[in-house]
Every structure is written in C-alpha cells, then in structure tokens.
Amino acid sequence: MNFKSGIAPISKDTFGTLIFMGLEREKFYFDRTKGERGERTDILEARIYNLGSSIQKGQIEVTIPDYIDLKEFEFMSEVELVHPRITARAQANGNFANVIYTLTAEDILPAGQSQKTTLEKKQHDTKEPVGAGAEKK
C-alpha cells in the first residue's frame, strides 16, 4: 500500500474530543550545507502542539505549518483540527525499524467555530476591491 499524501482521518471517530494543552515546541529548518550534520537556522518550519484525545486516551502531538499564527487558547479548552493528515516514516535501528507517525493539520480552531468562516475570511482578505487592478481600454 502506498499513501503518498498521508491518511485523512475522520476527526471525531479517530480523536474524539480534543483538548488544547499548549505549545510543545517550535521546529526550525536545518541548513544541510554547513558541517557534517547541518546547523539549525532561525527560519521557522512548524509549531508542534499537545492535544488531549478522548479516543486515543492520552496526549497527541499535532504539527501546524509556520504561516499559521501562534495558537494561545485557554488550557483544557475544546478545539478542532482543520484537515488533519497522518503520515508515517520508518526509522532504521540496526536490523530493525520503527514506524513513526506524524499528525499534521492546516490549523487548530476553537470547538464550534466553523472552518468555512475561517476560509471565507482568508479569501475575503486576499481579494482586491472592486475596480482595483488594470483597467480595460
């Protein structure tokens, strides 16, 4: 089986109720051209948040892209994920390999806030006003 773009879970069935627990860490890009292992740059790649899941019976990590603003919800408030994706990679360890699953999402929203209003707001902010731009002659 080959899941090139990851697995799109049904959020309620896979995670149940999600509780915001805070920012875990920020992930930065590495410059692979410097040194043997590379050096960390100051360019933000993503933010990783901790969420509590009622179905998974514990804490899960969610990776959100860098272009999304820092999320600062109240501790233990209910949240929802926008377009979650689960990807897997293998990490070799001698004669064995471990599978590492990564949960990414486009955004984290407070529970009950519709994704549609967020997308409409984003599209509305990027539209040009009527009459702006090149005029036809």
NORVEN-V624996 format. One record per residue. RES is the residue in one letter. PSI is psi in whole degrees, 0 to 359 (NA if undefined). NEAR is the number of other ideal C-beta (glycine too) atoms within 8 Angstrom. D_LAST is the distance of its C-alpha to the last C-alpha in Angstrom with 2 decimals. Layout:
res=RES psi=PSI near=NEAR d_last=D_LAST
res=RES psi=PSI near=NEAR d_last=D_LAST
//
This chain:
res=M psi=143 near=2 d_last=55.92
res=N psi=111 near=3 d_last=52.71
res=F psi=82 near=8 d_last=50.44
res=K psi=324 near=4 d_last=47.69
res=S psi=10 near=4 d_last=45.52
res=G psi=183 near=9 d_last=48.56
res=I psi=131 near=7 d_last=50.01
res=A psi=102 near=7 d_last=48.17
res=P psi=156 near=9 d_last=51.00
res=I psi=112 near=5 d_last=51.14
res=S psi=310 near=10 d_last=51.33
res=K psi=321 near=6 d_last=53.82
res=D psi=327 near=6 d_last=56.12
res=T psi=320 near=10 d_last=56.12
res=F psi=338 near=15 d_last=56.17
res=G psi=224 near=9 d_last=57.16
res=T psi=129 near=7 d_last=56.68
res=L psi=132 near=15 d_last=55.10
res=I psi=130 near=12 d_last=56.27
res=F psi=128 near=15 d_last=54.53
res=M psi=356 near=10 d_last=57.00
res=G psi=175 near=7 d_last=54.89
res=L psi=128 near=10 d_last=53.31
res=E psi=304 near=7 d_last=55.50
res=R psi=168 near=6 d_last=53.87
res=E psi=140 near=8 d_last=50.72
res=K psi=130 near=9 d_last=50.12
res=F psi=154 near=10 d_last=48.81
res=Y psi=151 near=8 d_last=47.61
res=F psi=141 near=8 d_last=50.18
res=D psi=105 near=9 d_last=49.60
res=R psi=350 near=5 d_last=51.38
res=T psi=344 near=4 d_last=51.39
res=K psi=128 near=6 d_last=53.85
res=G psi=182 near=5 d_last=57.51
res=E psi=318 near=3 d_last=59.22
res=R psi=357 near=3 d_last=57.91
res=G psi=160 near=10 d_last=54.78
res=E psi=145 near=7 d_last=54.12
res=R psi=138 near=8 d_last=52.33
res=T psi=179 near=8 d_last=49.07
res=D psi=13 near=5 d_last=47.71
res=I psi=119 near=6 d_last=44.67
res=L psi=132 near=10 d_last=45.00
res=E psi=317 near=7 d_last=44.85
res=A psi=166 near=11 d_last=45.91
res=R psi=142 near=14 d_last=48.10
res=I psi=123 near=13 d_last=51.10
res=Y psi=152 near=14 d_last=52.35
res=N psi=132 near=12 d_last=55.65
res=L psi=146 near=15 d_last=55.69
res=G psi=137 near=11 d_last=58.75
res=S psi=129 near=14 d_last=58.79
res=S psi=328 near=10 d_last=61.15
res=I psi=320 near=8 d_last=61.26
res=Q psi=351 near=9 d_last=61.52
res=K psi=41 near=5 d_last=64.22
res=G psi=197 near=6 d_last=63.11
res=Q psi=138 near=8 d_last=60.49
res=I psi=155 near=11 d_last=57.48
res=E psi=135 near=10 d_last=54.96
res=V psi=130 near=14 d_last=51.22
res=T psi=126 near=12 d_last=48.73
res=I psi=138 near=14 d_last=45.35
res=P psi=161 near=8 d_last=42.51
res=D psi=332 near=7 d_last=41.92
res=Y psi=352 near=3 d_last=38.46
res=I psi=134 near=9 d_last=40.12
res=D psi=157 near=3 d_last=41.52
res=L psi=133 near=5 d_last=45.30
res=K psi=124 near=11 d_last=46.97
res=E psi=77 near=3 d_last=49.57
res=F psi=166 near=9 d_last=50.98
res=E psi=145 near=5 d_last=54.45
res=F psi=134 near=7 d_last=57.22
res=M psi=21 near=7 d_last=58.23
res=S psi=150 near=10 d_last=55.21
res=E psi=138 near=10 d_last=53.92
res=V psi=169 near=13 d_last=50.72
res=E psi=152 near=13 d_last=48.68
res=L psi=142 near=12 d_last=47.03
res=V psi=119 near=11 d_last=43.46
res=H psi=65 near=7 d_last=43.41
res=P psi=150 near=14 d_last=46.73
res=R psi=138 near=11 d_last=47.60
res=I psi=125 near=11 d_last=51.01
res=T psi=158 near=10 d_last=51.35
res=A psi=149 near=9 d_last=54.58
res=R psi=154 near=7 d_last=55.76
res=A psi=140 near=8 d_last=59.18
res=Q psi=115 near=8 d_last=60.97
res=A psi=143 near=6 d_last=63.84
res=N psi=85 near=6 d_last=67.17
res=G psi=237 near=4 d_last=69.75
res=N psi=2 near=2 d_last=70.61
res=F psi=168 near=6 d_last=68.78
res=A psi=143 near=7 d_last=65.22
res=N psi=141 near=7 d_last=63.88
res=V psi=127 near=8 d_last=60.83
res=I psi=120 near=8 d_last=58.58
res=Y psi=139 near=7 d_last=56.19
res=T psi=128 near=9 d_last=53.11
res=L psi=120 near=11 d_last=51.31
res=T psi=155 near=12 d_last=47.66
res=A psi=159 near=13 d_last=45.22
res=E psi=330 near=7 d_last=41.63
res=D psi=165 near=9 d_last=42.83
res=I psi=127 near=14 d_last=45.79
res=L psi=155 near=10 d_last=45.33
res=P psi=147 near=9 d_last=47.89
res=A psi=136 near=9 d_last=49.53
res=G psi=340 near=6 d_last=47.87
res=Q psi=123 near=9 d_last=44.39
res=S psi=147 near=6 d_last=42.15
res=Q psi=330 near=9 d_last=40.13
res=K psi=317 near=6 d_last=37.28
res=T psi=325 near=8 d_last=36.75
res=T psi=317 near=12 d_last=36.73
res=L psi=319 near=8 d_last=34.13
res=E psi=320 near=8 d_last=31.93
res=K psi=317 near=8 d_last=32.29
res=K psi=317 near=8 d_last=31.36
res=Q psi=321 near=8 d_last=28.20
res=H psi=322 near=7 d_last=27.31
res=D psi=332 near=6 d_last=27.76
res=T psi=349 near=5 d_last=25.38
res=K psi=146 near=6 d_last=22.44
res=E psi=149 near=5 d_last=19.49
res=P psi=156 near=5 d_last=19.13
res=V psi=134 near=4 d_last=16.73
res=G psi=352 near=4 d_last=13.38
res=A psi=158 near=5 d_last=14.25
res=G psi=194 near=5 d_last=12.65
res=A psi=133 near=3 d_last=9.37
res=E psi=139 near=4 d_last=6.40
res=K psi=140 near=3 d_last=3.79
res=K psi=NA near=2 d_last=0.00
//
